[in-house]
Amino acid sequence: STTSSQRPMRTLISSSSRILDPKRSPRSHRPSDAGHLHCQTAPMASIPSLAVSGAAVAAKPLPSSAGFDKGGSYQRSTQAAENGRLESESPPRPLDAQEAMSMLKDGRTVQSAMYVPLLHRCVEASDRGGLRTARALHGHMAKTGTVADMFVATSLVNVYMRCGASRDARSLFDEMPEKNVVTWTALITGHTLNSEAVLALEVFVEMLELGRYPSHYTLGGMLNACSAARRIDLGQQVHGYSVKYGADTITSMGNSLCRMYCKAGDLESGLRAFKGTPDKNVITWTTMISSCAEDENYLELGLGLFLDMLEGGVMPNEFTLTSVMSLCGARLDMSLGRQVQAFCYKVGCEANLPVKNSTMYLYLRKGETDEAMRLFEEMDSSSIITWNAMISGYAQIMDSAKDDLHARSRGFQALKLFRDLVRSELKPDLFTFSSILSVCSAMMALEQGEQIHANTIKTGCLSDVVVNSALVNMYNKCGCIECATKAFVEMPTRTPVTWTSMISGYSQHGRSRDAIQLFEDMILSGARPNEITFVSLLSACSYAGLVEEAERYFDMMRNEYHIEPLVDHYGCMVDMFVRLGRLDDAFSFIKRTGFEPNEAIWSSLVAGCRSHGNMELAFYAADRLLELKPKVIETYVLLLNMYVSTGRWRDVARVRKLAKHEDVGVLRDRSWIAIRDKVYFFRADDMTHPQATELYQLLENLLEKAKAVGYEPYQNAPELLSDSKEGYDDKPAAAAGSLIKHHSERLAVALGLLKTPPGATVRVTKNITMCRDCHSSIKYFSLLANREIVVRDSKRLHKFKDGRCSCGDFGGALLL
């Protein structure tokens, strides 16, 4: 199909006009039922062997008469019923459930067909005593002998399955003296419906062994069972069976094949099945479009299929339009999304809840929060999916916010929505908790995270591995490693993601030995580490300077787990050598492995070489870094600090010129601290806080005491690229900027010490990397105030306690 980028989107509107035109005759469709199937009638010699989940379930060779049911079973049973009625009396008028139940209670003689409306009523009331009623009807049928009627018994098998009573269904099935293909199909689809896909596969094999012919409905049910059991290999055998007997061209079979392959992640095979379906209906198109929406590599194809669908005269339904809106959201295409929204109004689907949810989510992904909130507030009714779309939408756009202030504003909006959800009649589900916990992680909102933790216990969602993993990550990001460890230990099941999150947490908190031990436990448990696991592990080795362990795990990653190193793995190794002052080994490692260092690695080398006093290598690394034309403002500040401190004014001018050319903006120093459900915001040398005088007095007192016990102030270069300065020029640093006395994190820490109870942990979030002077002074603050102080900057988490920091005081982790 032609991709959407090759055709103007006006096709969308013109195609919709043709669909909605009442004068336009509908397309002729070939009947898709088995009675019109022209399949071959050659005998089948054998059925391929089927192995189901390790169980020895195999189909033995069948008699030469085995083949494909083309509807004969349906026709024969229908014809028999008609003959019976002609011989006795005219067909009874249709009865509703009330009339049929009244006749049963009166003890009047009834025909078997009168049970059918009552059985249908049991399905409709499956969650309100429907199973109890079905069993009562079963008893009445047994008493009157009606249970021997194959048609009614098959209906009862179907009812039992839909009410979740698969054992009752199987027991009745085994007692039936006669079964047709409908009976077998009801049992197969019922097992799949009740999440018993393996049993469904076993029933199908049993059916073939008895020489019964499956219909295309049976094969469709089998494909659904293969998909549910994640046995794509068995599904391919069923596909081959359907091709052999010509059933693959039936529309419903094509739909099942598309669904199975797409759910297995094999969109190419799904697309071939889609193209091989001659008469595509709205389900066929929607299956492929929705599958494309779930894979970023097929977004254009999904939109192209939607246009093909419109041009082919097939009217999309609300599920189609929901998927198309999801495609627009994945592409962040607001223009196309508005066209689809207009199309929804045109075809009358705008009030459909899934369509409104996906439209609202698109606006959120594009950052149009006001419009998304307007749609949300205008909804007459909402579901938990609606609330989840809003909360997760705000959570996702935190990373794309234009600045940290907007990001935190969106995070607070997500927390407010969660609070409103808890107060509503709806209950948060697993997806809600995982989304809102990610918001708490990003905002370092420990108090709110603890409240949500309590809510997960109350609702019973804590047993879910995804929620538990999000909880462990939240505690790690908030600097509470003890709570993270407790949550991890109490998890009933763990995934590689959970193991990795905990290993990363230990690494970030400076507990490298615990991280290594946990990795060894992970291997013993049988979990397979991934590339991110090794990044966390190598980081732990780097922080502790464990060279032998790092080299051993690096080789293990490549040789035992066949994971090719990424730039992050190389970066950890370089970082380790630089921390230990083994600068020549760091450069030798780069040369030996042949990888190309990125901006972060060269920045680490610059900072490390300068920290260890090797300025020759620092200047070399700086030249390599400038060749990359860095995109991060902090990199330019790092270089400026180095060049200013050594009086290299030409290099200062060169760096500032490149910064202006790359339009990296200015360095915005921002920090936040939450105290008693209120968030306080600080800039560098901020005087706007009502208690500013007390804060500055406290800082001066602490700095004086710190100097008495060994603190030496570190003079940073003038803030040439800070947001307090305007423009760029080539003046010497002393004339172009002035020294900042207190960066934002120091002011936030002072407020925490001033307003929180003695002994309470002070937690601060900073939008950029800490400078060396603030890092050094806050170490002494933790010692003098006898407090634990946690500062999470843009690179890592710093946990200060008793005059020490979890980062190991490495200059590469600081903005020098």
NORZI-V788779 format. One record per helix or strand of 3 or more residues. SS is the DSSP state (H for helix, E for strand). FROM is the first residue (numbers start at 1). LEN is the number of residues. If there is no record, write none. Layout:
ss=<SS;SS>
from=<FROM;FROM>
len=<LEN;LEN>
This chain:
ss=<H;H;H;H;H;H;H;H;H;H;H;H;H;H;H;H;H;H;H;H;H;H;H;H;H;H;H;H;H;H;H;H;H;H;H;H;H;H;H;H;E;E;H;H;H;E;H;E;E;H>
from=<4;10;34;72;97;112;130;146;150;166;181;197;216;232;247;251;267;282;296;318;334;353;369;384;404;430;446;461;465;481;496;512;531;547;567;583;599;615;633;649;670;678;692;733;744;762;772;789;797;811>
len=<3;11;3;17;9;13;15;3;13;10;13;13;13;13;3;13;9;12;16;14;14;13;10;13;20;14;14;3;13;9;13;14;14;13;13;11;13;13;13;14;6;6;17;4;12;5;14;4;5;3>
